[in-house]
Amino acid sequence: MAGPLALAHTRSFVVEPRAPYHFDANLHKPSHFPSSDNAWEPGRAWITMRWGGRRLGLRLEDRGTVDAPRVRLTVFSSSPLPGRALPPLRAEIAWRFNFDQDLAPFTEAFAEDEVLGPAIARRRGMKPIAANSLYETLMVYVVLQNTVIRRSIAMLEALFDRLGRDVRFDGRTLSTFWTPEEMDASEEELRGLKVGYRTRTIARLTEAFRGGIDEVALRTRSREDQERALSALYGVGPASLSYLLFEDFYRPDGLRVVPPWERKIMSRLLFRRKLVPEARILRFFRTRYPGYDKLAFDYLWEDLFWRHEREPIDWLAAEIRR
């Protein structure tokens, strides 16, 4: 792989997301596994981006409050960005970081809820964030399948080393994803990267995106159209579909499945039991938080991991190690 690409040119602007907007809870998701394409510290975040054939670096800085949010965004590039490129780039960034979704009805409806209220108080303005493209998100889902976190990290980093390229900006060196068109590794090479049976999924998804999936157009389609298009992708089952509708298309409802690991943690968190039936968890969220069942699940989930990051929770640590 070539050496890091220097991104020495910058363009900066200020964005005012729709309130409430919790900068740190949006730019840092403690439940997500770490990857070398992004970094975070309180009040600041860095992430790489593929856009218009370019490799970009983004720095986001918190310059406001939850109720009066302002984000200073600096775009780093290897050559100057033409003025005509800025409006569509700003629109794409606004989507990826979910600057415009209105969460006020959700927070107002459930701020006093005995179970959800404390999480809202701590993380009010937390939203699903699609910081990666749909193709990139699917590549992350592939390496997360049926394995432990350290194995997922190793697989993604091997793919970055073979298919991506590092970029250097703002004193940091981060990885960039590859595009479907750049994915030139054979199935034999992919197996050599120790991704196992996921080789076929990576190849089939890449082929589908080369065929012209229009992610931007899909964002404005009906839920039914989105479900149909996503379900047609190789390897996308009920769990992946639920994640994609929430994390990439910002649907706050539609909680349909609770995968085994999440089921164990929610059983303990909600019912103080080792394991309860999936149907009981689904019924709890659908009945108690109609129209926002998936978002409510996410608030409780991420809030738990935020608390664990600051003061370790023994039972959760034991589950994470397994």
C-alpha positions in Angstrom: 0.0 0.0 0.0 1.2 3.5 -0.8 2.3 5.8 2.0 -0.2 8.2 3.7 -1.7 10.8 1.4 -1.2 14.3 2.8 -4.4 16.3 3.0 -3.0 19.8 3.3 -5.8 22.0 1.9 -8.7 23.1 4.0 -12.2 24.6 3.8 -14.1 25.4 6.9 -17.6 26.4 7.7 -20.1 26.4 10.7 -23.2 24.2 10.8 -26.2 24.7 13.1 -27.9 21.3 13.5 -31.5 21.1 14.5 -31.8 21.1 18.3 -31.5 19.1 20.4 -28.1 17.8 19.2 -25.7 16.2 21.6 -22.3 16.5 19.9 -20.3 13.9 21.9 -23.1 11.3 22.0 -23.4 11.6 18.2 -19.8 11.6 17.3 -18.8 8.8 19.8 -20.7 5.6 20.1 -19.0 3.5 22.9 -20.8 0.3 21.9 -19.3 0.4 18.4 -16.0 -1.4 17.8 -13.0 0.9 17.2 -11.7 1.3 13.6 -8.7 3.3 12.3 -10.8 5.6 10.0 -11.9 7.8 12.9 -10.9 9.3 16.2 -12.7 11.2 19.0 -12.0 13.2 22.0 -14.6 15.3 24.0 -15.7 18.1 21.8 -13.7 17.1 18.7 -13.9 14.2 16.2 -12.0 13.2 13.1 -13.2 10.9 10.3 -12.2 10.1 6.8 -14.6 10.2 3.9 -14.7 9.1 0.2 -16.6 11.5 -1.9 -16.6 12.4 -5.6 -13.5 10.3 -6.2 -11.6 12.1 -3.4 -10.2 11.0 -0.1 -11.2 13.6 2.5 -10.6 14.2 6.2 -13.2 15.8 8.4 -12.7 17.5 11.7 -15.8 18.4 13.6 -15.6 20.7 16.7 -18.4 21.4 19.2 -19.0 25.1 19.4 -22.5 25.2 20.9 -24.8 23.4 23.3 -27.5 20.7 23.1 -30.2 23.4 22.8 -28.2 25.8 20.6 -25.9 23.5 18.7 -23.1 24.8 16.5 -20.5 22.6 14.8 -17.3 23.9 13.2 -16.5 21.6 10.3 -13.1 21.6 8.5 -12.7 19.6 5.3 -9.1 18.5 4.5 -8.2 17.5 0.9 -5.1 16.7 -1.1 -5.9 19.5 -3.6 -8.2 22.6 -3.3 -11.9 21.8 -3.5 -13.6 23.8 -6.3 -16.4 26.1 -5.1 -19.0 24.2 -7.0 -18.2 21.1 -5.0 -19.0 22.6 -1.7 -22.9 22.7 -1.7 -23.3 19.0 -2.5 -20.5 18.1 -0.1 -22.2 20.1 2.7 -25.5 18.4 1.9 -23.9 15.0 2.1 -22.2 15.8 5.4 -25.5 17.2 6.8 -27.1 13.8 6.0 -24.2 11.7 7.3 -24.1 13.4 10.7 -27.9 13.8 10.9 -27.9 17.5 11.4 -31.6 18.0 10.5 -33.6 15.2 12.1 -36.1 16.6 14.7 -35.9 14.6 17.9 -37.9 17.1 20.0 -41.1 15.1 19.9 -39.3 12.0 21.1 -37.5 13.7 24.0 -40.6 15.6 25.1 -42.8 12.5 25.0 -40.5 10.3 27.1 -38.4 12.6 29.2 -40.4 11.6 32.3 -40.5 7.9 31.5 -39.2 5.9 34.4 -37.0 3.6 32.3 -36.0 5.9 29.4 -36.1 9.3 31.1 -32.7 9.0 32.8 -31.0 8.1 29.5 -32.7 11.0 27.8 -31.5 13.4 30.5 -27.9 12.3 30.0 -27.9 12.0 26.2 -30.7 14.3 25.0 -30.0 15.0 21.3 -28.3 11.7 20.6 -29.3 10.5 17.1 -28.4 7.7 14.7 -25.4 8.7 12.6 -24.5 7.4 9.2 -20.9 8.7 9.1 -20.0 6.1 6.5 -21.5 5.4 3.1 -24.0 2.6 2.8 -21.3 0.4 1.1 -18.8 1.1 3.9 -21.4 0.4 6.5 -22.1 -3.0 5.0 -18.4 -3.8 4.9 -18.4 -3.2 8.7 -21.4 -5.4 9.2 -19.7 -8.2 7.2 -16.7 -8.2 9.5 -18.9 -8.1 12.6 -20.7 -11.3 11.7 -20.5 -14.2 14.1 -17.2 -13.4 15.8 -15.6 -11.6 18.7 -14.7 -7.9 18.5 -10.9 -8.3 18.4 -11.4 -10.6 15.3 -13.6 -8.0 13.6 -11.0 -5.3 14.2 -8.3 -7.5 12.7 -10.3 -8.3 9.6 -11.3 -4.6 9.0 -7.7 -3.5 9.4 -6.5 -6.2 7.0 -9.0 -4.9 4.5 -7.8 -1.3 5.0 -4.2 -2.3 4.5 -4.9 -4.2 1.3 -7.7 -2.1 -0.3 -7.7 1.4 1.3 -5.1 4.0 1.9 -4.0 6.1 4.9 -4.4 9.8 4.9 -2.6 12.3 7.0 -4.3 15.5 8.2 -4.5 17.7 11.3 -1.7 15.8 12.9 -3.4 12.4 12.6 -3.0 9.4 10.2 -6.3 7.6 9.6 -7.5 4.9 7.2 -9.8 5.4 4.3 -12.2 2.9 2.9 -12.1 1.7 -0.7 -14.8 2.2 -3.2 -16.6 -0.6 -5.0 -14.8 0.3 -8.2 -11.4 0.2 -6.4 -12.0 -3.3 -4.9 -9.6 -5.3 -7.0 -8.8 -8.2 -4.7 -9.7 -11.6 -5.9 -11.6 -14.0 -3.7 -8.4 -15.9 -3.2 -6.7 -12.7 -2.0 -9.6 -12.0 0.3 -9.4 -15.4 1.9 -5.7 -14.7 2.4 -6.7 -11.7 4.5 -8.5 -14.3 6.8 -12.0 -13.0 6.3 -13.2 -16.6 5.8 -16.7 -17.2 4.5 -17.2 -13.5 4.4 -15.2 -13.4 1.1 -18.3 -14.2 -0.9 -20.4 -11.6 0.9 -17.8 -8.9 0.2 -17.6 -9.9 -3.4 -21.3 -10.0 -4.0 -22.0 -6.7 -2.2 -19.2 -5.0 -4.2 -20.7 -6.3 -7.4 -24.1 -5.0 -6.5 -22.8 -1.5 -5.8 -20.8 -1.5 -9.0 -24.2 -2.1 -10.6 -25.4 1.3 -9.7 -27.1 1.4 -6.3 -28.1 5.0 -5.8 -27.8 5.6 -2.0 -28.7 9.2 -2.2 -31.9 8.5 -4.1 -32.8 5.7 -1.8 -32.8 8.1 1.2 -36.0 9.8 -0.1 -37.9 6.7 -0.9 -40.6 5.1 1.1 -39.8 2.6 3.9 -41.2 -0.2 1.7 -38.9 0.7 -1.2 -35.9 1.0 1.2 -36.7 -2.4 2.7 -37.1 -4.0 -0.7 -33.8 -2.6 -2.0 -31.8 -3.4 1.1 -33.3 -6.9 1.5 -32.2 -7.7 -2.0 -28.6 -7.2 -1.1 -26.6 -10.4 -0.5 -26.2 -11.2 3.2 -28.7 -8.7 4.5 -31.1 -10.5 6.8 -33.6 -9.2 9.3 -31.0 -8.0 11.9 -28.9 -6.1 9.3 -32.1 -4.7 7.7 -33.2 -3.3 11.1 -29.8 -1.7 11.7 -29.6 -0.2 8.2 -33.1 1.4 8.4 -32.2 3.0 11.7 -28.5 3.8 11.3 -28.4 4.8 7.6 -31.9 5.9 6.9 -32.8 7.3 10.3 -36.1 5.3 10.8 -36.8 5.6 14.6 -39.2 2.7 14.7 -39.1 -0.9 13.2 -37.5 -2.8 16.0 -38.0 -6.4 14.7 -35.2 -8.5 16.1 -33.0 -8.6 19.2 -29.8 -10.5 18.3 -28.6 -12.9 21.0 -25.9 -10.7 22.5 -28.2 -7.7 22.7 -30.9 -9.9 24.1 -28.7 -11.0 27.0 -27.7 -7.4 27.8 -31.3 -6.0 27.6 -32.6 -8.9 29.7 -30.2 -7.9 32.5 -30.7 -4.1 32.0 -34.5 -4.1 31.8 -35.7 -7.2 33.7 -32.7 -8.1 36.0 -32.9 -11.5 34.5 -30.1 -13.6 32.8 -32.3 -14.1 29.7 -35.8 -13.4 28.7 -37.7 -14.3 25.5 -37.0 -12.0 22.6 -40.8 -11.4 22.2 -40.9 -9.9 25.7 -38.2 -7.4 24.8 -39.9 -6.5 21.6 -43.3 -6.1 23.3 -41.7 -3.9 25.9 -40.4 -1.4 23.4 -43.2 -1.5 20.9 -45.9 -1.0 23.6 -44.1 1.6 25.7 -42.5 3.7 22.9 -44.8 3.5 19.9 -43.2 5.0 16.8 -39.8 5.2 18.5 -39.1 1.7 19.6 -35.8 1.4 17.8 -34.6 4.8 18.9 -35.6 4.1 22.5 -33.7 0.8 22.4 -30.6 2.7 21.1 -30.9 5.3 23.9 -30.8 2.7 26.6 -28.1 0.7 24.8 -25.7 3.6 24.1 -26.3 5.2 27.5 -25.3 1.9 29.2 -22.1 1.8 27.2 -21.4 5.4 27.9 -21.8 4.8 31.7 -19.6 1.7 31.4 -16.9 3.6 29.6 -16.7 6.1 32.5 -17.2 3.7 35.4 -16.9 0.0 34.5 -20.0 -2.2 35.1 -18.9 -5.6 36.1 -21.7 -7.7 34.5 -21.4 -5.8 31.2 -17.6 -6.2 31.2 -18.1 -9.9 31.6 -20.4 -10.0 28.6 -18.1 -7.9 26.4 -15.2 -10.3 27.1 -17.1 -13.3 25.9 
